[in-house]
Amino acid sequence: MMRRLFDVTTAALTLLLLGPMIIVIAVLIRTTMGGPVLFRQTRSGMHGRDFRILKFRTMRHPRYPDEPDQDRISRVGHLLRTTSMDELPQLINVLTGDMAVIGPRPTLPEQVAHYTPRQRGRLDVRPGLTGWAQVQGRNALSWPARIEYDLYYVRNRGFRLDLRILLRTVVLLLRPQGITGANGVNPGFPAAQKASAAQNSPGTGGVTAASGNRAPWTVPYNATATTPMDAIPAEEAS
């Protein structure tokens, strides 16, 4: 109850204080990239319930098919991403109860579909604006590492850990790093065939898919940035 009260109070006060800035950002996006101002996407929330996440648009519409995502990021969008101001509309997600101030970042349903039962533990709490994985390296981390940090938070969350996350978040806002992966895209989940192969490798702890043809996501925790992965547009994965 106290945690939810903190979330609502923090989101409401931040929206009130930053209201003028939010209006200016919306006008800049509209005049430089056209509509819509907001980027909406389905993400998986607490207990796997889908919701629509809100972000300020950072990419203009493609000029031709298969235009690289990096080329689509506008100057305004680059500034918003560098300062993390593109995430401000998610304060509305906090007010509606879909998100919290602190928690694992919400991921795409198609990624959640490949979670192992243990990895689904990161869905036991509301997703957050910032979290333990975010302050440990954000998108510079491999997905296995991010999920392990999130699971650690779910098991150990409390006032002291939340305070550490908030303080580190302030530092990262002042000195941004790990916002996107190489070439302006964030590393996605390992490709299905790679994950399938990984489950047969020693030490991966692989499991068999419960149903259908979906390969479980079973990449070792020590997977690095060089592990083959499906790239995800920067605007869609953070």
N, C-alpha and C positions, 0 to 999 in steps of 0.2 A: 504493500500500500504506500509506504514512504517512498519507495523507488519510483512508483508511478507518479506520485505527487511531485517529486523532483523533476521528472521528465516533462510533465505538463507545464510546470512553473518556468523551467529553463527555456523551453521552446517558445512559450508565449512572450516572455520578457525579451528574448533574443529577436523574435519577429518584430516586436514593438520598437526596440532600439535600432534595428537595422532596416526598418521599413523604408526610409528614404533611399538607402543604398539599393535595396531590392528593386524599387521602382526604376532607378537609374539603370540598373543592369538589364531589366526587362526592356526598356526603351532602346538600349544599345543593341541588344540581340535583334529586336524587331527591325531596326533601321539598317543593320549591317547584314543580317542573314534572312530577314523575312520571318514569317510565322512557320510553325508555332514557336512560342517563346520557351515552353517547357518540353522536356524530353520525358516521355512516360514509358515505362517498361514493366512487365510482369516479373516479380521476384518472389522467392519463397521466404515466408516469414516464420513466426513461431509455430512449431509443430507441423511445418510444411505447408501452412495455409498461404495461398497466393495473394499478393496485393500489388498495387500499381505504385512503383517508386517514382518520385518526382525529382527532376534535376533541371538546371538551366541548360539549354542547348549549347553545345560547344562546337558542333560540326554543321557546316552548311550542307545543303542538298547536293548530291553528286551531279557533276556536269556531264558525265558519261558513265556507261556501265563499268563496273569493277574499278572505279577510281580509288586509288589507295586512301585508306582512312586518314593517314598522316596529312595528306594534301587537303583534306576536307576540313581540318581544324582551322577555324578562323583566328585572326589576331585577338579578337575579344575572347573567343573560346579558349585560346592558349592562356590568356591572363586569368580567366576564371578557373581553369584547371590548376594552374600553378599556385594560386592562392586558396584553392579548394572552395571558392565561393560558388562554384556550380552546384555544390551540395546543399546550399541554403534552403531550397524548396522542401527538402526532406524534413524540415522542422514541422511542416504540415503533416507529414507522415507520423511524426512523433505525437502530435496533438490528437490525431485520429486513432492512435493506439496500435498502428501497424509497426512502429519502430520505437526504439528507446534512444536515449542520448548515448549510452554505452552498451556495446554488445557486438557480436560477430557481424561483419558486413553481410547484407542479404545477397544471396547468389541466385543465378538463373535456375529455373525448374529443371532444365535439361541437364544441368550439372548435378543437382540434388538427386536426380534419377540414378546416378552412378555412385552415390554414397554407399559405403558399407554400413551395416547396422551401428557400428561404433561411431562412425563419422556423422551419422544423423543426430548424434548427441549435441551437435552445435545448434540444432534447431529447438533445443529445449528452452531457450530464452528468446526474448524479442531481439531482432537484429538492431544494430546500433549505427549512429552517425560516426562513431569512432570506437575502436576496440583494441584489445591486447595485440592482435596481429597487425593492426594498422600502425601502432607505434613501434613495432619491432622491425618494420621494413616495408609494409604496405605491399604494393604490386611488384616490388623487387624480389619478394619471396616466392618460392615455388608454392604451388597449391598444397602439396602435402604439409609443408611447414606452416602455412597459414592455418590450415585446419587443426593442426596440433596445438598451435597457440590459442585458437578459439576454444578447443576442448579444455585446455588448461583454465581458461577464463570461466567457462561454465562450471567447472568443478570447484573453483576457488574464489568466485566473485564475492565481493564484500566492499565495505567502505574504504579500506586501505588500498586495495587493488584498483578500485574505481578512481580514487584520488591520484594514484600514480599514472593512470591512463590519461586523466584530464590534464595533469601537469605536462606530460610528454606530448600531448596533442598540441598544447600551446606552443611548445618549443618547435614542433614540426610545422606549425602554421607560420612561424617566424622564419624558419629555415627549411623550406619544403624539400623533400626527397622521396624517391620511390613512388612517384605519382603514376608513371606509366612504365611499361617495359620497353624493350628495344623497338625503335622505329615507330613509336607512338601507339603501340598496341600492347595490351596486357596479356600475359600468358594465360591461355585457357586450360581446360582440363586436357589430359593426355588423350590423343586420338583413340577411338575404341579398339582398333587393332593393336595399338601399342599397349593399352591397358590389359588387353587379353593376354598378350605375350608376357607382360610383366607378372601376371598372376601365376604363371608357371615357372618363374625364376625363383631361385633360392632366396629366402629372407624377405619376400614381399608380403607374406601374410595374406595372400590372395584368397578370395572366396568365390564360390560359384554363383552366378546370377540366379536370382530367385525365380524369375519368370521372363518370358519373352526373349528377345535377342539382345537385350541391353547388356553390354559387358560391364562388370563391376569396376569401379575406379580403385585400382589396387597398386598404386605406385608407391615405392618405399618412401619413408619419411625423409631420407637424405637425398631425395631427387633434387637436382640442381636446375638452374635456368637453362641448361643445355638439353634437358630431357625433352624429347619430341612432344610438342603440344599443339593444339589447334589455337591459332591466334584469335583474339576477340577484340573488336573495335574498342578503343580507349573509352569512348563515351558509354559503352554498354556494359563494361565489366567492373567498374570501380564501385 
